[in-house]
Amino acid sequence: MSSLKTVIVQPWFTEIGHPAQSTLNTAKALGKRHDVAYLVANPHASVFEPFSAGIADYGRVVGFRAPEGFLRMGTLLAVAALARLARRTSELERVFFLDAHLLTLAALWPLVPARLRAVRSLGLIYLAGPEPIAAHALKRRIVAHFVSAPGRRLFLRTDELADAWRTAFPAIPASRIDTIASLEILDERDVVPPREQATRVRFGVIGQVRPGKGLEWLVPLFQGASAPGELLVAGTFTNAEHRARLAMLESYPNFDNRFLAESEMLTAAGAQDYVLALYDNWDPRMEAATMFLAARVGRPVIVYDEGWPGRMVREFGCGISVARQRRPDARFFSGLPHPGDPAYRTLLGGVERFRQAHGGATSREAFLARLLGD
């Protein structure tokens, strides 16, 4: 362990939402390196062991046990495991959290061993906005002190979130709050040729099944003889409460109710003409992973015209955006361009532009520059 210089930490490894795949993508981006280790929660959980095995092809995997569903506790246990790991190496320079509970990490860090506190670079990818922390004086002070220290970087996924953090925390040096490129689109091999023509358009809601994805109104809309196309719902529930709230799905014939591996998600998305990301009760400043999924297989998205998804659609033309105030109805879905239409081919060109801007070598190099930078 004396040659270990960088540790990538993922305390959320076994959560639905594919953080395990994101960790594997990070390992692929870094390549095979003897000076990098991956500290992950529960790496041998049955469904996720193939991911940890894949990561082990690129660097050492160090596991620790953590209860599922609790990022705060996972972060605490990750820090404890990281402290144990630091005692066995004298050359550790960089720690990078792919997920963490920011307040817990900020509060714990002053308590870690001196060797760990002395790492030259400490980075964290954070998905949420600043409001819950900024509104509380003590939390605000703890986080501001943590992020402002030399070598610290708080990474957000979108410009919208980074701007919000800089505005809410003007005392933190602006350079300590940054964005980081996504690794969701690694290459071009996932693109699926579109259908040449279609009488009935296919739509898909792919991935974690939960309230807030529009299923409460989309599923009834796409049932019956007057349905404006075919709607596939592919994925599974995360808990019993979500299953109870979406009980109408149990009898829906186009519900593929199972955990989907990445390849299965790609297959499901590639079989559609449009992929839907009409999210309610959701912060639109955040990335929508569904947009990357759709781009990987070469399909346009349908999103609300706000935040990051709306900006991406306006900038690249990779889908269609609608106002939230007027929920899309049967007439809207029936009037969309069909595969083979010139307007649909225009959308596919926008998907290609989005994929080129957010994938391949460009995104890999941008991600590594942030991760490995001082």
DACORKA-V904395 format. One record per residue. N is the residue number from 1. RES is the residue in one small letter. OMEGA is omega in whole degrees, 0 to 359 (999 if undefined). D_FIRST is the distance of its C-alpha to the first C-alpha in Angstrom with 2 decimals. Layout:
BEGIN
n:N res:RES omega:OMEGA d_first:D_FIRST
n:N res:RES omega:OMEGA d_first:D_FIRST
END
This chain:
BEGIN
n:1 res:m omega:185 d_first:0.00
n:2 res:s omega:181 d_first:3.80
n:3 res:s omega:183 d_first:5.45
n:4 res:l omega:181 d_first:5.40
n:5 res:k omega:184 d_first:9.06
n:6 res:t omega:175 d_first:11.01
n:7 res:v omega:174 d_first:11.38
n:8 res:i omega:187 d_first:14.67
n:9 res:v omega:176 d_first:16.30
n:10 res:q omega:179 d_first:19.28
n:11 res:p omega:186 d_first:20.98
n:12 res:w omega:194 d_first:24.08
n:13 res:f omega:188 d_first:22.71
n:14 res:t omega:180 d_first:25.53
n:15 res:e omega:173 d_first:28.40
n:16 res:i omega:189 d_first:31.31
n:17 res:g omega:172 d_first:31.49
n:18 res:h omega:170 d_first:28.74
n:19 res:p omega:177 d_first:25.67
n:20 res:a omega:178 d_first:23.71
n:21 res:q omega:178 d_first:25.37
n:22 res:s omega:177 d_first:24.61
n:23 res:t omega:177 d_first:20.87
n:24 res:l omega:177 d_first:21.23
n:25 res:n omega:178 d_first:23.33
n:26 res:t omega:179 d_first:20.69
n:27 res:a omega:178 d_first:18.19
n:28 res:k omega:180 d_first:21.08
n:29 res:a omega:179 d_first:21.86
n:30 res:l omega:182 d_first:18.45
n:31 res:g omega:182 d_first:18.43
n:32 res:k omega:183 d_first:15.85
n:33 res:r omega:180 d_first:12.77
n:34 res:h omega:182 d_first:9.31
n:35 res:d omega:181 d_first:8.44
n:36 res:v omega:174 d_first:9.89
n:37 res:a omega:180 d_first:9.40
n:38 res:y omega:181 d_first:12.67
n:39 res:l omega:188 d_first:13.39
n:40 res:v omega:180 d_first:16.84
n:41 res:a omega:172 d_first:19.57
n:42 res:n omega:186 d_first:20.94
n:43 res:p omega:183 d_first:19.48
n:44 res:h omega:171 d_first:21.46
n:45 res:a omega:196 d_first:24.80
n:46 res:s omega:184 d_first:27.23
n:47 res:v omega:189 d_first:28.42
n:48 res:f omega:181 d_first:25.03
n:49 res:e omega:176 d_first:23.02
n:50 res:p omega:178 d_first:24.07
n:51 res:f omega:180 d_first:22.50
n:52 res:s omega:176 d_first:19.06
n:53 res:a omega:177 d_first:19.47
n:54 res:g omega:178 d_first:20.42
n:55 res:i omega:181 d_first:17.45
n:56 res:a omega:176 d_first:15.17
n:57 res:d omega:185 d_first:17.00
n:58 res:y omega:181 d_first:15.47
n:59 res:g omega:183 d_first:11.87
n:60 res:r omega:176 d_first:9.79
n:61 res:v omega:177 d_first:12.12
n:62 res:v omega:184 d_first:11.46
n:63 res:g omega:170 d_first:14.93
n:64 res:f omega:182 d_first:16.99
n:65 res:r omega:179 d_first:20.71
n:66 res:a omega:177 d_first:23.25
n:67 res:p omega:181 d_first:27.02
n:68 res:e omega:175 d_first:28.29
n:69 res:g omega:184 d_first:30.56
n:70 res:f omega:183 d_first:29.44
n:71 res:l omega:179 d_first:27.35
n:72 res:r omega:179 d_first:27.76
n:73 res:m omega:177 d_first:26.29
n:74 res:g omega:178 d_first:23.57
n:75 res:t omega:179 d_first:22.60
n:76 res:l omega:182 d_first:22.69
n:77 res:l omega:176 d_first:20.47
n:78 res:a omega:179 d_first:18.00
n:79 res:v omega:178 d_first:17.85
n:80 res:a omega:179 d_first:17.38
n:81 res:a omega:179 d_first:14.47
n:82 res:l omega:178 d_first:12.95
n:83 res:a omega:178 d_first:13.62
n:84 res:r omega:180 d_first:11.89
n:85 res:l omega:182 d_first:8.66
n:86 res:a omega:180 d_first:9.26
n:87 res:r omega:185 d_first:9.78
n:88 res:r omega:178 d_first:6.29
n:89 res:t omega:181 d_first:5.41
n:90 res:s omega:187 d_first:8.42
n:91 res:e omega:183 d_first:8.85
n:92 res:l omega:183 d_first:9.47
n:93 res:e omega:192 d_first:12.93
n:94 res:r omega:174 d_first:14.25
n:95 res:v omega:183 d_first:14.93
n:96 res:f omega:179 d_first:17.56
n:97 res:f omega:175 d_first:19.57
n:98 res:l omega:173 d_first:21.58
n:99 res:d omega:174 d_first:23.73
n:100 res:a omega:169 d_first:24.17
n:101 res:h omega:191 d_first:27.07
n:102 res:l omega:183 d_first:27.53
n:103 res:l omega:178 d_first:29.45
n:104 res:t omega:179 d_first:27.06
n:105 res:l omega:181 d_first:24.07
n:106 res:a omega:181 d_first:26.24
n:107 res:a omega:184 d_first:27.47
n:108 res:l omega:191 d_first:24.16
n:109 res:w omega:178 d_first:22.18
n:110 res:p omega:183 d_first:24.01
n:111 res:l omega:183 d_first:22.98
n:112 res:v omega:180 d_first:19.17
n:113 res:p omega:184 d_first:17.37
n:114 res:a omega:181 d_first:18.03
n:115 res:r omega:179 d_first:14.47
n:116 res:l omega:178 d_first:14.57
n:117 res:r omega:185 d_first:18.17
n:118 res:a omega:179 d_first:17.38
n:119 res:v omega:186 d_first:15.59
n:120 res:r omega:185 d_first:17.86
n:121 res:s omega:178 d_first:18.63
n:122 res:l omega:182 d_first:19.27
n:123 res:g omega:182 d_first:21.27
n:124 res:l omega:170 d_first:23.08
n:125 res:i omega:182 d_first:25.41
n:126 res:y omega:189 d_first:28.43
n:127 res:l omega:191 d_first:31.32
n:128 res:a omega:178 d_first:34.17
n:129 res:g omega:187 d_first:36.70
n:130 res:p omega:193 d_first:36.83
n:131 res:e omega:181 d_first:40.01
n:132 res:p omega:179 d_first:38.87
n:133 res:i omega:183 d_first:36.65
n:134 res:a omega:184 d_first:39.05
n:135 res:a omega:184 d_first:41.96
n:136 res:h omega:189 d_first:40.56
n:137 res:a omega:183 d_first:40.55
n:138 res:l omega:178 d_first:37.69
n:139 res:k omega:180 d_first:35.40
n:140 res:r omega:182 d_first:36.35
n:141 res:r omega:181 d_first:35.51
n:142 res:i omega:183 d_first:32.06
n:143 res:v omega:180 d_first:31.06
n:144 res:a omega:179 d_first:32.71
n:145 res:h omega:182 d_first:30.94
n:146 res:f omega:185 d_first:27.51
n:147 res:v omega:184 d_first:28.09
n:148 res:s omega:183 d_first:29.84
n:149 res:a omega:180 d_first:27.04
n:150 res:p omega:177 d_first:25.56
n:151 res:g omega:182 d_first:22.90
n:152 res:r omega:176 d_first:23.93
n:153 res:r omega:173 d_first:25.35
n:154 res:l omega:184 d_first:27.25
n:155 res:f omega:174 d_first:27.78
n:156 res:l omega:184 d_first:30.83
n:157 res:r omega:184 d_first:31.81
n:158 res:t omega:175 d_first:35.33
n:159 res:d omega:180 d_first:37.40
n:160 res:e omega:180 d_first:39.58
n:161 res:l omega:179 d_first:36.86
n:162 res:a omega:178 d_first:35.47
n:163 res:d omega:180 d_first:39.05
n:164 res:a omega:179 d_first:39.60
n:165 res:w omega:179 d_first:36.56
n:166 res:r omega:179 d_first:37.62
n:167 res:t omega:183 d_first:41.14
n:168 res:a omega:182 d_first:40.20
n:169 res:f omega:182 d_first:37.84
n:170 res:p omega:180 d_first:39.58
n:171 res:a omega:177 d_first:37.95
n:172 res:i omega:177 d_first:34.47
n:173 res:p omega:186 d_first:34.11
n:174 res:a omega:182 d_first:34.96
n:175 res:s omega:180 d_first:32.04
n:176 res:r omega:179 d_first:29.60
n:177 res:i omega:189 d_first:31.22
n:178 res:d omega:172 d_first:30.86
n:179 res:t omega:178 d_first:31.03
n:180 res:i omega:183 d_first:28.49
n:181 res:a omega:177 d_first:29.48
n:182 res:s omega:175 d_first:29.41
n:183 res:l omega:184 d_first:27.67
n:184 res:e omega:182 d_first:30.24
n:185 res:i omega:187 d_first:32.11
n:186 res:l omega:183 d_first:29.89
n:187 res:d omega:185 d_first:32.69
n:188 res:e omega:189 d_first:36.38
n:189 res:r omega:184 d_first:36.32
n:190 res:d omega:185 d_first:37.04
n:191 res:v omega:180 d_first:40.44
n:192 res:v omega:178 d_first:43.30
n:193 res:p omega:180 d_first:46.80
n:194 res:p omega:174 d_first:49.12
n:195 res:r omega:181 d_first:52.31
n:196 res:e omega:177 d_first:55.33
n:197 res:q omega:181 d_first:57.55
n:198 res:a omega:174 d_first:57.73
n:199 res:t omega:178 d_first:60.53
n:200 res:r omega:182 d_first:58.28
n:201 res:v omega:180 d_first:55.17
n:202 res:r omega:178 d_first:51.93
n:203 res:f omega:181 d_first:49.74
n:204 res:g omega:166 d_first:46.40
n:205 res:v omega:192 d_first:44.41
n:206 res:i omega:175 d_first:41.02
n:207 res:g omega:183 d_first:38.00
n:208 res:q omega:180 d_first:37.73
n:209 res:v omega:183 d_first:41.24
n:210 res:r omega:171 d_first:42.17
n:211 res:p omega:179 d_first:45.03
n:212 res:g omega:177 d_first:45.07
n:213 res:k omega:179 d_first:44.89
n:214 res:g omega:184 d_first:48.68
n:215 res:l omega:181 d_first:49.00
n:216 res:e omega:180 d_first:51.63
n:217 res:w omega:178 d_first:54.07
n:218 res:l omega:183 d_first:52.76
n:219 res:v omega:176 d_first:53.15
n:220 res:p omega:181 d_first:56.82
n:221 res:l omega:185 d_first:57.55
n:222 res:f omega:176 d_first:56.48
n:223 res:q omega:177 d_first:58.45
n:224 res:g omega:185 d_first:62.00
n:225 res:a omega:183 d_first:64.19
n:226 res:s omega:181 d_first:64.05
n:227 res:a omega:184 d_first:60.25
n:228 res:p omega:182 d_first:59.33
n:229 res:g omega:180 d_first:56.92
n:230 res:e omega:180 d_first:54.27
n:231 res:l omega:173 d_first:51.34
n:232 res:l omega:170 d_first:48.26
n:233 res:v omega:185 d_first:45.95
n:234 res:a omega:182 d_first:42.73
n:235 res:g omega:181 d_first:39.90
n:236 res:t omega:180 d_first:39.70
n:237 res:f omega:175 d_first:40.03
n:238 res:t omega:181 d_first:37.23
n:239 res:n omega:184 d_first:39.39
n:240 res:a omega:180 d_first:42.84
n:241 res:e omega:179 d_first:44.27
n:242 res:h omega:178 d_first:43.78
n:243 res:r omega:181 d_first:45.29
n:244 res:a omega:182 d_first:48.31
n:245 res:r omega:179 d_first:48.86
n:246 res:l omega:185 d_first:48.85
n:247 res:a omega:181 d_first:50.87
n:248 res:m omega:179 d_first:53.06
n:249 res:l omega:184 d_first:50.24
n:250 res:e omega:181 d_first:50.64
n:251 res:s omega:181 d_first:53.90
n:252 res:y omega:187 d_first:52.95
n:253 res:p omega:182 d_first:53.14
n:254 res:n omega:177 d_first:50.61
n:255 res:f omega:177 d_first:47.75
n:256 res:d omega:191 d_first:44.80
n:257 res:n omega:178 d_first:43.21
n:258 res:r omega:174 d_first:39.71
n:259 res:f omega:182 d_first:36.07
n:260 res:l omega:169 d_first:35.63
n:261 res:a omega:183 d_first:32.63
n:262 res:e omega:181 d_first:32.18
n:263 res:s omega:179 d_first:34.28
n:264 res:e omega:175 d_first:36.98
n:265 res:m omega:179 d_first:37.12
n:266 res:l omega:179 d_first:37.61
n:267 res:t omega:180 d_first:40.32
n:268 res:a omega:181 d_first:42.08
n:269 res:a omega:182 d_first:42.04
n:270 res:g omega:179 d_first:43.16
n:271 res:a omega:181 d_first:46.18
n:272 res:q omega:173 d_first:47.50
n:273 res:d omega:176 d_first:49.53
n:274 res:y omega:174 d_first:48.20
n:275 res:v omega:187 d_first:45.16
n:276 res:l omega:174 d_first:45.97
n:277 res:a omega:181 d_first:43.99
n:278 res:l omega:190 d_first:46.79
n:279 res:y omega:173 d_first:44.81
n:280 res:d omega:178 d_first:46.60
n:281 res:n omega:187 d_first:45.24
n:282 res:w omega:181 d_first:42.30
n:283 res:d omega:184 d_first:41.16
n:284 res:p omega:175 d_first:42.27
n:285 res:r omega:182 d_first:40.02
n:286 res:m omega:170 d_first:37.08
n:287 res:e omega:170 d_first:36.07
n:288 res:a omega:182 d_first:37.64
n:289 res:a omega:179 d_first:35.25
n:290 res:t omega:179 d_first:38.42
n:291 res:m omega:177 d_first:39.31
n:292 res:f omega:178 d_first:36.23
n:293 res:l omega:180 d_first:36.93
n:294 res:a omega:181 d_first:40.51
n:295 res:a omega:181 d_first:39.62
n:296 res:r omega:182 d_first:37.29
n:297 res:v omega:176 d_first:40.25
n:298 res:g omega:181 d_first:42.80
n:299 res:r omega:176 d_first:44.79
n:300 res:p omega:180 d_first:46.38
n:301 res:v omega:170 d_first:45.68
n:302 res:i omega:185 d_first:48.10
n:303 res:v omega:170 d_first:46.96
n:304 res:y omega:185 d_first:48.60
n:305 res:d omega:179 d_first:49.52
n:306 res:e omega:175 d_first:47.33
n:307 res:g omega:183 d_first:43.93
n:308 res:w omega:180 d_first:41.25
n:309 res:p omega:179 d_first:42.63
n:310 res:g omega:179 d_first:46.11
n:311 res:r omega:179 d_first:45.02
n:312 res:m omega:179 d_first:43.16
n:313 res:v omega:178 d_first:46.28
n:314 res:r omega:185 d_first:48.50
n:315 res:e omega:187 d_first:46.33
n:316 res:f omega:183 d_first:45.64
n:317 res:g omega:187 d_first:48.41
n:318 res:c omega:179 d_first:45.96
n:319 res:g omega:181 d_first:48.00
n:320 res:i omega:178 d_first:50.67
n:321 res:s omega:182 d_first:50.49
n:322 res:v omega:178 d_first:53.00
n:323 res:a omega:179 d_first:54.09
n:324 res:r omega:185 d_first:52.86
n:325 res:q omega:178 d_first:56.31
n:326 res:r omega:183 d_first:57.89
n:327 res:r omega:180 d_first:55.91
n:328 res:p omega:181 d_first:56.12
n:329 res:d omega:183 d_first:58.94
n:330 res:a omega:180 d_first:60.26
n:331 res:r omega:179 d_first:62.11
n:332 res:f omega:183 d_first:58.93
n:333 res:f omega:179 d_first:57.02
n:334 res:s omega:184 d_first:60.12
n:335 res:g omega:181 d_first:60.56
n:336 res:l omega:176 d_first:57.15
n:337 res:p omega:179 d_first:57.02
n:338 res:h omega:173 d_first:56.80
n:339 res:p omega:182 d_first:54.73
n:340 res:g omega:177 d_first:56.74
n:341 res:d omega:175 d_first:58.40
n:342 res:p omega:180 d_first:58.09
n:343 res:a omega:178 d_first:56.69
n:344 res:y omega:177 d_first:53.97
n:345 res:r omega:175 d_first:53.05
n:346 res:t omega:177 d_first:52.81
n:347 res:l omega:179 d_first:50.29
n:348 res:l omega:175 d_first:48.23
n:349 res:g omega:176 d_first:48.23
n:350 res:g omega:176 d_first:46.83
n:351 res:v omega:179 d_first:44.06
n:352 res:e omega:178 d_first:43.18
n:353 res:r omega:178 d_first:43.10
n:354 res:f omega:182 d_first:40.81
n:355 res:r omega:179 d_first:38.44
n:356 res:q omega:182 d_first:38.38
n:357 res:a omega:187 d_first:37.69
n:358 res:h omega:183 d_first:34.86
n:359 res:g omega:174 d_first:33.16
n:360 res:g omega:186 d_first:31.79
n:361 res:a omega:182 d_first:30.24
n:362 res:t omega:180 d_first:31.76
n:363 res:s omega:179 d_first:30.07
n:364 res:r omega:181 d_first:26.71
n:365 res:e omega:179 d_first:26.89
n:366 res:a omega:179 d_first:28.15
n:367 res:f omega:182 d_first:25.40
n:368 res:l omega:178 d_first:22.61
n:369 res:a omega:178 d_first:24.50
n:370 res:r omega:184 d_first:24.40
n:371 res:l omega:186 d_first:20.81
n:372 res:l omega:180 d_first:19.41
n:373 res:g omega:181 d_first:22.23
n:374 res:d omega:999 d_first:22.20
END
